[in-house]
């Protein structure tokens, strides 16, 4: 069941930057709220308040909302109009489909002089003979009733017939109140019987919580105190329980009931019980020892459309813990695993959580491989040893084994000189040449 809290109001005040003291419009519909509280203290400036489709049984704690103009309380459990005198600016009030049987309670709205629209359709009082005439004559400031405009002639006629209409309405109210008292006592009796039956059928662990620890074939070295084993369940029990739950659900929805606030609350309690039973169910899982890849695989059947952010996996050497929506699932492992090498992923087809955990001292391979052929002779082994030693041989510089180059004997290679365009030198005749003549006037060549 929901309650009006400051956090709830702030979450619904995003349009006002989550500031609630200056809030002028607030929508709290479909929150399963049972009591109207705190709003008149926290949101004094409210002009529009939506509270439809809740479980509010009484109008209260709104009399200080002087600026309130529109109040929507449709689809609630209200049985009487009251505590609205202080809403001086109220112009529209919607009480569609409630349980108002005291039609005379509309007289409390006479002080709301600005009230122009009122909706009472779907209430027991709307079926009274003279209902519309009574409201039109009682609330003369109204302009619209149940979406229909009030004509001047209609009001005059209602005022003329008011004494007789009021007498009829009072008699019908008394008859309704007697029926309502019987319905309340019957509903209280059924509620007590259900509580007593629930206490007899109750058992430990029926509060909607998961078992904290679940063990699967723990090794003898692991103690059972920290990780107790799950109780054994026979194969036919879960299916039988599921069938019984389905039959009980069909019986509840096919059972005739009266239209009362108690029936609405009973329906809500039944739906809440179904939700808790669904959350209480233990998730199916399978634990597989994959010898080929030397790892342990956990397949946990989490809900297919659950957001992965709601799942937390913690792998330890001897156990694995999975937290789903804040509820722990713990499993003792049959062998020690390496947490750092573990991986978790969601199946794309089923949505299951698959956790792969490699064993300690083992190597995970991608799959079966063909064994490499190793020579069995000692000679081949020595060759492989020599190759490995040569591969790992370090580089050493020993002056006694290796000679240094003689830098002094290094001769620079002749590089071709750049080609230049020069006139060809004249060929000088040699002394041994037969045609050579020594001219004393010509100086010798140096």
C-alpha beads as a LAMMPS data file, in Angstrom:
LAMMPS data file: protein, C-alpha beads

446 atoms
445 bonds

1 atom types
1 bond types

-500.0 500.0 xlo xhi
-500.0 500.0 ylo yhi
-500.0 500.0 zlo zhi

Masses

1 110.0

Atoms # bond

1 1 1 0.000 0.000 0.000
2 1 1 1.223 3.477 -0.844
3 1 1 1.513 6.552 1.309
4 1 1 2.034 10.213 0.536
5 1 1 5.650 11.021 1.352
6 1 1 7.863 14.004 0.653
7 1 1 9.963 11.919 -1.715
8 1 1 6.850 10.873 -3.660
9 1 1 5.765 14.489 -4.076
10 1 1 9.236 15.597 -5.180
11 1 1 9.392 12.847 -7.802
12 1 1 6.112 14.143 -9.223
13 1 1 7.204 17.791 -9.101
14 1 1 9.835 17.650 -11.847
15 1 1 8.038 20.370 -13.785
16 1 1 8.657 22.648 -10.788
17 1 1 12.345 21.641 -10.412
18 1 1 11.334 19.337 -7.519
19 1 1 10.410 22.333 -5.340
20 1 1 7.237 21.467 -3.420
21 1 1 6.441 24.557 -1.303
22 1 1 5.557 26.598 -4.420
23 1 1 3.932 23.735 -6.310
24 1 1 0.650 24.657 -8.036
25 1 1 -0.205 21.355 -9.728
26 1 1 0.343 17.835 -8.373
27 1 1 -0.577 14.443 -9.828
28 1 1 -0.575 11.402 -7.513
29 1 1 -2.888 9.101 -9.420
30 1 1 -2.540 5.289 -9.402
31 1 1 -0.235 5.164 -6.383
32 1 1 -2.375 2.842 -4.196
33 1 1 -2.649 5.660 -1.629
34 1 1 -4.957 4.816 1.283
35 1 1 -4.884 8.063 3.218
36 1 1 -4.857 11.725 2.211
37 1 1 -2.187 13.378 4.371
38 1 1 0.628 15.984 4.564
39 1 1 -0.377 17.831 1.380
40 1 1 -1.974 20.778 3.209
41 1 1 1.316 21.343 5.096
42 1 1 3.825 20.877 2.278
43 1 1 1.973 22.323 -0.740
44 1 1 -0.051 25.314 0.404
45 1 1 -0.111 26.933 -3.068
46 1 1 -1.737 24.007 -4.876
47 1 1 -4.382 24.902 -7.431
48 1 1 -4.851 21.506 -9.139
49 1 1 -4.643 18.147 -7.332
50 1 1 -5.063 14.780 -9.086
51 1 1 -5.671 11.806 -6.767
52 1 1 -7.799 9.564 -8.950
53 1 1 -7.571 5.767 -8.986
54 1 1 -6.282 5.279 -5.451
55 1 1 -7.683 3.703 -2.270
56 1 1 -8.486 6.872 -0.320
57 1 1 -11.394 6.237 2.037
58 1 1 -11.864 9.702 3.519
59 1 1 -11.485 13.339 2.439
60 1 1 -9.160 14.970 4.957
61 1 1 -6.126 17.224 5.386
62 1 1 -6.982 19.520 2.468
63 1 1 -8.914 22.260 4.268
64 1 1 -5.838 24.551 4.363
65 1 1 -5.485 24.599 0.592
66 1 1 -7.123 28.003 0.131
67 1 1 -6.011 28.323 -3.512
68 1 1 -7.189 24.864 -4.602
69 1 1 -9.434 25.144 -7.659
70 1 1 -9.726 21.576 -8.972
71 1 1 -9.746 18.385 -6.884
72 1 1 -9.972 15.002 -8.626
73 1 1 -10.786 12.076 -6.306
74 1 1 -12.413 9.779 -8.846
75 1 1 -12.115 5.992 -8.458
76 1 1 -11.439 5.913 -4.725
77 1 1 -13.208 4.475 -1.651
78 1 1 -14.825 7.693 -0.393
79 1 1 -18.233 7.220 1.284
80 1 1 -18.979 10.754 2.421
81 1 1 -18.339 14.340 1.288
82 1 1 -16.630 16.232 4.113
83 1 1 -13.765 18.506 5.205
84 1 1 -13.800 20.721 2.109
85 1 1 -15.168 23.883 3.708
86 1 1 -11.732 25.489 3.908
87 1 1 -11.079 25.155 0.155
88 1 1 -12.399 28.628 -0.574
89 1 1 -11.316 28.730 -4.219
90 1 1 -12.682 25.280 -5.184
91 1 1 -14.495 25.493 -8.532
92 1 1 -14.475 21.833 -9.697
93 1 1 -14.835 18.615 -7.679
94 1 1 -14.702 15.172 -9.283
95 1 1 -15.940 12.245 -7.141
96 1 1 -16.812 9.878 -9.986
97 1 1 -17.131 6.144 -9.125
98 1 1 -16.757 6.225 -5.365
99 1 1 -19.020 4.772 -2.646
100 1 1 -20.910 7.862 -1.545
101 1 1 -24.274 6.744 -0.210
102 1 1 -25.010 9.694 2.074
103 1 1 -26.356 12.099 -0.511
104 1 1 -27.189 14.611 2.225
105 1 1 -23.416 15.108 2.742
106 1 1 -23.423 17.432 -0.305
107 1 1 -24.822 20.051 2.083
108 1 1 -21.235 20.537 3.403
109 1 1 -20.401 22.142 0.031
110 1 1 -22.755 25.054 0.481
111 1 1 -19.907 27.159 1.847
112 1 1 -17.852 26.645 -1.312
113 1 1 -19.466 29.561 -3.094
114 1 1 -17.182 29.316 -6.143
115 1 1 -18.021 25.657 -6.858
116 1 1 -19.333 25.390 -10.408
117 1 1 -18.860 21.717 -11.419
118 1 1 -19.576 18.541 -9.460
119 1 1 -19.301 14.901 -10.587
120 1 1 -21.065 12.179 -8.575
121 1 1 -21.887 9.718 -11.327
122 1 1 -21.022 6.101 -10.476
123 1 1 -21.799 6.477 -6.763
124 1 1 -24.645 4.636 -5.008
125 1 1 -26.354 7.954 -4.268
126 1 1 -26.624 8.674 -8.009
127 1 1 -29.198 5.847 -8.218
128 1 1 -31.525 7.408 -5.643
129 1 1 -34.878 8.674 -6.788
130 1 1 -34.733 12.468 -6.829
131 1 1 -30.904 12.504 -6.762
132 1 1 -30.420 15.279 -9.310
133 1 1 -33.242 17.448 -7.988
134 1 1 -31.846 17.194 -4.459
135 1 1 -28.321 18.272 -5.481
136 1 1 -29.568 21.084 -7.733
137 1 1 -31.773 22.485 -5.000
138 1 1 -29.124 22.105 -2.267
139 1 1 -26.153 23.614 -4.138
140 1 1 -27.522 26.700 -5.838
141 1 1 -24.048 27.891 -6.933
142 1 1 -23.606 24.850 -9.219
143 1 1 -23.647 25.335 -12.984
144 1 1 -22.863 21.756 -14.056
145 1 1 -23.740 18.395 -12.473
146 1 1 -22.242 15.179 -13.898
147 1 1 -21.264 17.023 -17.052
148 1 1 -24.797 18.319 -17.715
149 1 1 -25.598 22.005 -17.480
150 1 1 -28.216 23.044 -14.929
151 1 1 -30.919 25.153 -16.541
152 1 1 -32.680 27.925 -14.681
153 1 1 -36.022 26.218 -15.117
154 1 1 -34.605 22.966 -13.688
155 1 1 -33.450 24.726 -10.543
156 1 1 -36.822 26.425 -10.054
157 1 1 -38.612 23.091 -10.374
158 1 1 -36.165 21.398 -7.997
159 1 1 -36.712 24.080 -5.364
160 1 1 -40.486 23.672 -5.626
161 1 1 -40.300 19.867 -5.178
162 1 1 -37.512 19.914 -2.592
163 1 1 -39.557 18.972 0.563
164 1 1 -40.887 15.771 -1.017
165 1 1 -37.570 14.955 -2.734
166 1 1 -35.681 15.435 0.538
167 1 1 -38.007 13.002 2.356
168 1 1 -37.463 10.340 -0.323
169 1 1 -33.711 10.811 -0.276
170 1 1 -33.550 10.483 3.525
171 1 1 -35.448 7.192 3.445
172 1 1 -33.205 5.763 0.745
173 1 1 -30.144 6.860 2.697
174 1 1 -31.297 4.965 5.785
175 1 1 -31.900 1.814 3.766
176 1 1 -28.468 2.109 2.152
177 1 1 -26.757 2.627 5.508
178 1 1 -28.362 -0.550 6.879
179 1 1 -27.123 -2.560 3.881
180 1 1 -23.728 -0.965 4.180
181 1 1 -23.443 -1.941 7.853
182 1 1 -24.212 -5.578 6.955
183 1 1 -21.615 -5.512 4.190
184 1 1 -18.964 -4.162 6.560
185 1 1 -19.600 -6.816 9.198
186 1 1 -19.526 -9.566 6.557
187 1 1 -16.274 -8.239 5.097
188 1 1 -14.683 -8.110 8.553
189 1 1 -15.747 -11.695 9.238
190 1 1 -14.190 -12.914 5.966
191 1 1 -11.007 -11.020 6.697
192 1 1 -10.680 -12.652 10.126
193 1 1 -11.243 -16.087 8.604
194 1 1 -8.596 -15.508 5.970
195 1 1 -6.115 -14.345 8.589
196 1 1 -6.768 -17.387 10.759
197 1 1 -6.434 -19.723 7.779
198 1 1 -3.209 -18.013 6.769
199 1 1 -1.780 -18.440 10.268
200 1 1 -2.602 -22.162 10.211
201 1 1 -1.094 -22.682 6.775
202 1 1 1.879 -20.401 7.440
203 1 1 5.392 -21.802 7.602
204 1 1 8.896 -20.389 8.085
205 1 1 10.155 -18.495 5.118
206 1 1 6.694 -17.525 3.858
207 1 1 7.355 -13.799 4.175
208 1 1 8.253 -13.381 0.503
209 1 1 12.021 -13.562 0.884
210 1 1 14.347 -15.887 -0.955
211 1 1 16.444 -18.433 0.834
212 1 1 19.728 -16.692 1.495
213 1 1 21.951 -19.634 0.650
214 1 1 21.480 -22.579 -1.666
215 1 1 24.059 -25.352 -1.861
216 1 1 24.606 -27.851 -4.632
217 1 1 26.763 -30.899 -3.812
218 1 1 29.300 -29.146 -1.579
219 1 1 32.679 -30.806 -1.179
220 1 1 33.346 -32.615 2.109
221 1 1 35.945 -30.017 3.122
222 1 1 33.397 -27.177 3.109
223 1 1 31.325 -26.773 6.247
224 1 1 27.524 -26.766 5.991
225 1 1 26.937 -24.035 8.578
226 1 1 27.880 -21.166 6.294
227 1 1 26.256 -22.695 3.208
228 1 1 23.417 -25.021 4.209
229 1 1 21.961 -27.309 1.613
230 1 1 18.599 -26.582 0.079
231 1 1 15.823 -28.956 1.184
232 1 1 15.044 -31.698 -1.242
233 1 1 11.790 -31.265 -3.132
234 1 1 9.986 -34.097 -4.795
235 1 1 9.433 -33.866 -8.492
236 1 1 5.651 -33.569 -8.371
237 1 1 5.395 -30.969 -5.636
238 1 1 6.162 -27.782 -7.620
239 1 1 3.755 -28.630 -10.406
240 1 1 1.038 -29.581 -7.934
241 1 1 1.519 -26.320 -6.045
242 1 1 1.381 -24.369 -9.292
243 1 1 -1.886 -26.046 -10.293
244 1 1 -3.400 -25.299 -6.886
245 1 1 -2.398 -21.643 -7.164
246 1 1 -3.984 -21.361 -10.603
247 1 1 -7.202 -22.946 -9.332
248 1 1 -7.324 -20.594 -6.331
249 1 1 -6.785 -17.618 -8.619
250 1 1 -9.591 -18.678 -10.961
251 1 1 -11.884 -19.278 -7.999
252 1 1 -11.179 -15.800 -6.644
253 1 1 -11.885 -13.993 -9.931
254 1 1 -15.017 -16.055 -10.679
255 1 1 -16.487 -15.532 -7.203
256 1 1 -19.328 -12.967 -7.214
257 1 1 -18.852 -9.984 -4.922
258 1 1 -20.615 -6.744 -4.111
259 1 1 -19.291 -3.354 -5.190
260 1 1 -17.904 -2.090 -1.888
261 1 1 -14.668 -0.530 -0.621
262 1 1 -13.895 -3.829 1.091
263 1 1 -14.128 -5.732 -2.203
264 1 1 -11.661 -3.301 -3.805
265 1 1 -9.254 -3.769 -0.903
266 1 1 -9.686 -7.542 -1.085
267 1 1 -8.856 -7.489 -4.779
268 1 1 -5.770 -5.423 -4.144
269 1 1 -4.633 -7.747 -1.362
270 1 1 -5.074 -10.740 -3.668
271 1 1 -3.001 -9.099 -6.392
272 1 1 -0.343 -8.124 -3.841
273 1 1 -0.214 -11.726 -2.575
274 1 1 0.225 -13.003 -6.131
275 1 1 3.072 -10.557 -6.693
276 1 1 4.836 -11.607 -3.490
277 1 1 4.370 -15.297 -4.287
278 1 1 5.914 -14.715 -7.683
279 1 1 8.898 -12.947 -6.139
280 1 1 9.216 -15.720 -3.533
281 1 1 9.656 -18.431 -6.137
282 1 1 13.172 -19.824 -6.281
283 1 1 14.847 -19.407 -9.640
284 1 1 15.707 -22.550 -11.559
285 1 1 19.394 -23.191 -12.163
286 1 1 21.798 -25.797 -13.471
287 1 1 25.440 -26.351 -12.515
288 1 1 27.610 -28.086 -15.100
289 1 1 31.228 -29.260 -14.885
290 1 1 32.711 -28.738 -18.337
291 1 1 35.718 -31.072 -18.383
292 1 1 36.755 -30.187 -21.920
293 1 1 37.265 -26.547 -21.059
294 1 1 38.094 -27.271 -17.394
295 1 1 35.507 -24.878 -16.035
296 1 1 32.254 -24.813 -14.076
297 1 1 29.198 -23.291 -15.758
298 1 1 26.219 -21.885 -13.815
299 1 1 22.989 -21.313 -15.769
300 1 1 20.540 -19.238 -13.692
301 1 1 17.028 -18.770 -15.102
302 1 1 16.523 -15.075 -14.364
303 1 1 13.524 -13.337 -15.866
304 1 1 13.906 -12.881 -19.585
305 1 1 12.971 -9.198 -19.786
306 1 1 14.696 -8.128 -16.563
307 1 1 17.155 -5.267 -16.886
308 1 1 20.738 -6.491 -16.520
309 1 1 21.510 -3.571 -14.205
310 1 1 19.376 -5.327 -11.555
311 1 1 21.710 -8.346 -11.532
312 1 1 24.986 -8.456 -9.600
313 1 1 27.413 -11.418 -9.749
314 1 1 30.119 -12.130 -7.155
315 1 1 32.420 -15.106 -7.827
316 1 1 34.580 -16.389 -4.970
317 1 1 37.016 -19.359 -4.971
318 1 1 34.519 -21.691 -3.262
319 1 1 31.091 -20.183 -3.990
320 1 1 29.199 -17.829 -6.292
321 1 1 26.605 -15.256 -5.239
322 1 1 24.092 -13.684 -7.634
323 1 1 21.887 -10.817 -6.454
324 1 1 18.699 -10.346 -8.479
325 1 1 16.614 -7.265 -7.592
326 1 1 18.269 -7.180 -4.177
327 1 1 17.551 -10.855 -3.424
328 1 1 20.611 -13.131 -3.004
329 1 1 21.152 -16.507 -4.654
330 1 1 24.248 -18.277 -3.302
331 1 1 25.731 -21.582 -4.447
332 1 1 28.651 -23.607 -3.131
333 1 1 30.932 -24.819 -5.927
334 1 1 32.194 -28.429 -6.199
335 1 1 35.747 -27.260 -6.954
336 1 1 37.889 -24.213 -6.391
337 1 1 37.719 -21.652 -9.196
338 1 1 39.578 -18.526 -10.253
339 1 1 37.402 -15.421 -9.726
340 1 1 39.609 -13.205 -11.908
341 1 1 39.156 -15.454 -14.929
342 1 1 35.387 -15.868 -14.548
343 1 1 32.860 -14.293 -16.905
344 1 1 29.092 -13.660 -16.820
345 1 1 26.736 -12.963 -19.691
346 1 1 23.034 -13.056 -20.595
347 1 1 21.670 -15.513 -23.115
348 1 1 20.163 -13.709 -26.104
349 1 1 17.479 -16.366 -26.579
350 1 1 16.329 -17.216 -23.047
351 1 1 17.665 -14.294 -21.042
352 1 1 19.302 -16.705 -18.585
353 1 1 22.459 -15.661 -16.763
354 1 1 25.450 -17.855 -17.698
355 1 1 28.495 -17.678 -15.412
356 1 1 31.686 -19.459 -16.588
357 1 1 34.263 -20.101 -13.838
358 1 1 37.652 -21.709 -14.668
359 1 1 39.059 -24.199 -12.179
360 1 1 42.236 -23.459 -10.265
361 1 1 45.353 -24.971 -11.892
362 1 1 43.654 -25.677 -15.171
363 1 1 43.850 -23.846 -18.473
364 1 1 40.730 -23.058 -20.444
365 1 1 41.106 -23.941 -24.094
366 1 1 39.024 -22.850 -26.976
367 1 1 38.137 -26.461 -27.787
368 1 1 39.662 -29.867 -28.470
369 1 1 42.924 -29.665 -30.368
370 1 1 44.963 -32.361 -32.143
371 1 1 48.029 -33.313 -30.091
372 1 1 51.326 -32.225 -31.653
373 1 1 53.693 -35.048 -32.730
374 1 1 56.774 -35.117 -30.505
375 1 1 59.787 -37.294 -31.478
376 1 1 60.543 -39.918 -28.905
377 1 1 64.279 -40.341 -29.576
378 1 1 66.808 -38.778 -27.260
379 1 1 68.585 -37.273 -30.232
380 1 1 65.569 -35.258 -31.272
381 1 1 65.062 -34.138 -27.714
382 1 1 68.662 -32.954 -27.594
383 1 1 68.134 -31.081 -30.857
384 1 1 65.074 -29.351 -29.443
385 1 1 67.017 -28.550 -26.299
386 1 1 69.829 -27.089 -28.367
387 1 1 67.412 -25.021 -30.384
388 1 1 65.812 -23.658 -27.260
389 1 1 69.194 -22.871 -25.772
390 1 1 70.230 -21.095 -28.936
391 1 1 66.996 -19.153 -28.934
392 1 1 67.587 -18.026 -25.379
393 1 1 71.375 -17.447 -25.771
394 1 1 72.469 -14.039 -24.604
395 1 1 74.729 -11.755 -26.684
396 1 1 78.256 -11.468 -25.205
397 1 1 81.226 -9.366 -26.387
398 1 1 84.583 -11.028 -25.552
399 1 1 87.715 -9.236 -26.801
400 1 1 89.674 -12.504 -26.730
401 1 1 87.304 -14.173 -29.144
402 1 1 86.432 -11.332 -31.367
403 1 1 88.937 -8.851 -32.966
404 1 1 88.227 -5.191 -33.160
405 1 1 88.407 -3.489 -36.540
406 1 1 91.559 -1.403 -37.244
407 1 1 90.323 2.079 -37.682
408 1 1 93.676 3.259 -39.051
409 1 1 93.496 0.880 -42.004
410 1 1 90.107 2.009 -43.056
411 1 1 90.465 3.502 -46.530
412 1 1 87.817 5.784 -47.738
413 1 1 86.407 4.620 -50.971
414 1 1 87.024 6.908 -53.905
415 1 1 83.954 8.790 -54.740
416 1 1 83.553 10.017 -58.260
417 1 1 84.430 13.689 -58.494
418 1 1 81.779 15.953 -59.802
419 1 1 82.003 16.289 -63.497
420 1 1 82.997 19.692 -64.663
421 1 1 83.239 21.094 -68.162
422 1 1 86.963 21.850 -68.669
423 1 1 89.030 22.375 -71.748
424 1 1 91.092 19.271 -72.587
425 1 1 94.764 19.707 -71.569
426 1 1 97.356 19.847 -74.267
427 1 1 99.442 16.739 -74.703
428 1 1 103.053 17.473 -73.940
429 1 1 105.649 15.493 -75.906
430 1 1 107.931 13.242 -73.922
431 1 1 111.757 13.427 -73.991
432 1 1 111.950 9.977 -75.446
433 1 1 109.704 10.955 -78.227
434 1 1 111.684 10.904 -81.547
435 1 1 110.213 14.194 -82.616
436 1 1 111.054 15.916 -79.333
437 1 1 113.111 19.111 -79.524
438 1 1 114.520 20.765 -76.407
439 1 1 113.982 24.466 -76.526
440 1 1 116.197 26.198 -73.931
441 1 1 113.996 29.204 -73.835
442 1 1 111.085 27.156 -72.527
443 1 1 111.227 26.717 -68.742
444 1 1 111.027 23.148 -67.424
445 1 1 107.795 21.764 -66.112
446 1 1 107.526 21.494 -62.327

Bonds

1 1 1 2
2 1 2 3
3 1 3 4
4 1 4 5
5 1 5 6
6 1 6 7
7 1 7 8
8 1 8 9
9 1 9 10
10 1 10 11
11 1 11 12
12 1 12 13
13 1 13 14
14 1 14 15
15 1 15 16
16 1 16 17
17 1 17 18
18 1 18 19
19 1 19 20
20 1 20 21
21 1 21 22
22 1 22 23
23 1 23 24
24 1 24 25
25 1 25 26
26 1 26 27
27 1 27 28
28 1 28 29
29 1 29 30
30 1 30 31
31 1 31 32
32 1 32 33
33 1 33 34
34 1 34 35
35 1 35 36
36 1 36 37
37 1 37 38
38 1 38 39
39 1 39 40
40 1 40 41
41 1 41 42
42 1 42 43
43 1 43 44
44 1 44 45
45 1 45 46
46 1 46 47
47 1 47 48
48 1 48 49
49 1 49 50
50 1 50 51
51 1 51 52
52 1 52 53
53 1 53 54
54 1 54 55
55 1 55 56
56 1 56 57
57 1 57 58
58 1 58 59
59 1 59 60
60 1 60 61
61 1 61 62
62 1 62 63
63 1 63 64
64 1 64 65
65 1 65 66
66 1 66 67
67 1 67 68
68 1 68 69
69 1 69 70
70 1 70 71
71 1 71 72
72 1 72 73
73 1 73 74
74 1 74 75
75 1 75 76
76 1 76 77
77 1 77 78
78 1 78 79
79 1 79 80
80 1 80 81
81 1 81 82
82 1 82 83
83 1 83 84
84 1 84 85
85 1 85 86
86 1 86 87
87 1 87 88
88 1 88 89
89 1 89 90
90 1 90 91
91 1 91 92
92 1 92 93
93 1 93 94
94 1 94 95
95 1 95 96
96 1 96 97
97 1 97 98
98 1 98 99
99 1 99 100
100 1 100 101
101 1 101 102
102 1 102 103
103 1 103 104
104 1 104 105
105 1 105 106
106 1 106 107
107 1 107 108
108 1 108 109
109 1 109 110
110 1 110 111
111 1 111 112
112 1 112 113
113 1 113 114
114 1 114 115
115 1 115 116
116 1 116 117
117 1 117 118
118 1 118 119
119 1 119 120
120 1 120 121
121 1 121 122
122 1 122 123
123 1 123 124
124 1 124 125
125 1 125 126
126 1 126 127
127 1 127 128
128 1 128 129
129 1 129 130
130 1 130 131
131 1 131 132
132 1 132 133
133 1 133 134
134 1 134 135
135 1 135 136
136 1 136 137
137 1 137 138
138 1 138 139
139 1 139 140
140 1 140 141
141 1 141 142
142 1 142 143
143 1 143 144
144 1 144 145
145 1 145 146
146 1 146 147
147 1 147 148
148 1 148 149
149 1 149 150
150 1 150 151
151 1 151 152
152 1 152 153
153 1 153 154
154 1 154 155
155 1 155 156
156 1 156 157
157 1 157 158
158 1 158 159
159 1 159 160
160 1 160 161
161 1 161 162
162 1 162 163
163 1 163 164
164 1 164 165
165 1 165 166
166 1 166 167
167 1 167 168
168 1 168 169
169 1 169 170
170 1 170 171
171 1 171 172
172 1 172 173
173 1 173 174
174 1 174 175
175 1 175 176
176 1 176 177
177 1 177 178
178 1 178 179
179 1 179 180
180 1 180 181
181 1 181 182
182 1 182 183
183 1 183 184
184 1 184 185
185 1 185 186
186 1 186 187
187 1 187 188
188 1 188 189
189 1 189 190
190 1 190 191
191 1 191 192
192 1 192 193
193 1 193 194
194 1 194 195
195 1 195 196
196 1 196 197
197 1 197 198
198 1 198 199
199 1 199 200
200 1 200 201
201 1 201 202
202 1 202 203
203 1 203 204
204 1 204 205
205 1 205 206
206 1 206 207
207 1 207 208
208 1 208 209
209 1 209 210
210 1 210 211
211 1 211 212
212 1 212 213
213 1 213 214
214 1 214 215
215 1 215 216
216 1 216 217
217 1 217 218
218 1 218 219
219 1 219 220
220 1 220 221
221 1 221 222
222 1 222 223
223 1 223 224
224 1 224 225
225 1 225 226
226 1 226 227
227 1 227 228
228 1 228 229
229 1 229 230
230 1 230 231
231 1 231 232
232 1 232 233
233 1 233 234
234 1 234 235
235 1 235 236
236 1 236 237
237 1 237 238
238 1 238 239
239 1 239 240
240 1 240 241
241 1 241 242
242 1 242 243
243 1 243 244
244 1 244 245
245 1 245 246
246 1 246 247
247 1 247 248
248 1 248 249
249 1 249 250
250 1 250 251
251 1 251 252
252 1 252 253
253 1 253 254
254 1 254 255
255 1 255 256
256 1 256 257
257 1 257 258
258 1 258 259
259 1 259 260
260 1 260 261
261 1 261 262
262 1 262 263
263 1 263 264
264 1 264 265
265 1 265 266
266 1 266 267
267 1 267 268
268 1 268 269
269 1 269 270
270 1 270 271
271 1 271 272
272 1 272 273
273 1 273 274
274 1 274 275
275 1 275 276
276 1 276 277
277 1 277 278
278 1 278 279
279 1 279 280
280 1 280 281
281 1 281 282
282 1 282 283
283 1 283 284
284 1 284 285
285 1 285 286
286 1 286 287
287 1 287 288
288 1 288 289
289 1 289 290
290 1 290 291
291 1 291 292
292 1 292 293
293 1 293 294
294 1 294 295
295 1 295 296
296 1 296 297
297 1 297 298
298 1 298 299
299 1 299 300
300 1 300 301
301 1 301 302
302 1 302 303
303 1 303 304
304 1 304 305
305 1 305 306
306 1 306 307
307 1 307 308
308 1 308 309
309 1 309 310
310 1 310 311
311 1 311 312
312 1 312 313
313 1 313 314
314 1 314 315
315 1 315 316
316 1 316 317
317 1 317 318
318 1 318 319
319 1 319 320
320 1 320 321
321 1 321 322
322 1 322 323
323 1 323 324
324 1 324 325
325 1 325 326
326 1 326 327
327 1 327 328
328 1 328 329
329 1 329 330
330 1 330 331
331 1 331 332
332 1 332 333
333 1 333 334
334 1 334 335
335 1 335 336
336 1 336 337
337 1 337 338
338 1 338 339
339 1 339 340
340 1 340 341
341 1 341 342
342 1 342 343
343 1 343 344
344 1 344 345
345 1 345 346
346 1 346 347
347 1 347 348
348 1 348 349
349 1 349 350
350 1 350 351
351 1 351 352
352 1 352 353
353 1 353 354
354 1 354 355
355 1 355 356
356 1 356 357
357 1 357 358
358 1 358 359
359 1 359 360
360 1 360 361
361 1 361 362
362 1 362 363
363 1 363 364
364 1 364 365
365 1 365 366
366 1 366 367
367 1 367 368
368 1 368 369
369 1 369 370
370 1 370 371
371 1 371 372
372 1 372 373
373 1 373 374
374 1 374 375
375 1 375 376
376 1 376 377
377 1 377 378
378 1 378 379
379 1 379 380
380 1 380 381
381 1 381 382
382 1 382 383
383 1 383 384
384 1 384 385
385 1 385 386
386 1 386 387
387 1 387 388
388 1 388 389
389 1 389 390
390 1 390 391
391 1 391 392
392 1 392 393
393 1 393 394
394 1 394 395
395 1 395 396
396 1 396 397
397 1 397 398
398 1 398 399
399 1 399 400
400 1 400 401
401 1 401 402
402 1 402 403
403 1 403 404
404 1 404 405
405 1 405 406
406 1 406 407
407 1 407 408
408 1 408 409
409 1 409 410
410 1 410 411
411 1 411 412
412 1 412 413
413 1 413 414
414 1 414 415
415 1 415 416
416 1 416 417
417 1 417 418
418 1 418 419
419 1 419 420
420 1 420 421
421 1 421 422
422 1 422 423
423 1 423 424
424 1 424 425
425 1 425 426
426 1 426 427
427 1 427 428
428 1 428 429
429 1 429 430
430 1 430 431
431 1 431 432
432 1 432 433
433 1 433 434
434 1 434 435
435 1 435 436
436 1 436 437
437 1 437 438
438 1 438 439
439 1 439 440
440 1 440 441
441 1 441 442
442 1 442 443
443 1 443 444
444 1 444 445
445 1 445 446
